[in-house]
């Protein structure tokens, strides 16, 4: 899935909390966006293995959420949002294709690495590849709560609108990018 889809997933998850506790809306949003994007920084290493933790991420998210509930502050709430969004990112990568640049030509049997079992989780391919039409629809749908809930934070709304534009633009050219960049991206 696209990085924007992961960021919007985090925002959608924290949106009800931001509605109920608007004083924490900004740290929730910042934590969710950062956590939704963070795992993909491992593209510079072994993508979907180095910073993706589909099992251990849940183990880390639970105490972060408990800490935030017991000690409400901008920092604890933001860290909990980060941990949950990063975990959801790693889990949801199993719903897509493998981490190859062109999964429609070179399908992979590896979606995301399970550090607990020491093996790769197979891709479900519900989202055929990052930037697929269904990924764009998912991104737009997941962006909607952030446009409504974070209405007092025009920066968050602007980021959401920009993310939707980026998502739709990327989806429009995604398959052609492989041909345009062949030779220097592989």
Secondary structure, DSSP 8 states (H G I E B T S, - for coil): --HHHHHHHHHHHHHHHHHHTGGGHHHHHHHHHHHHHHGGGGGGSSTTTSS--TTHHHHHHHHHHHHHHHS--HHHHHHHHHHHHHHHHHHHGGGS--S-TTTTTS--S-SEEETTTTEEE----SS-STT-HHHHHHHHHHHHHHHHHTTT-HHHHHHHHHHHHHHHHHHHHHHHHHHHHTTT--
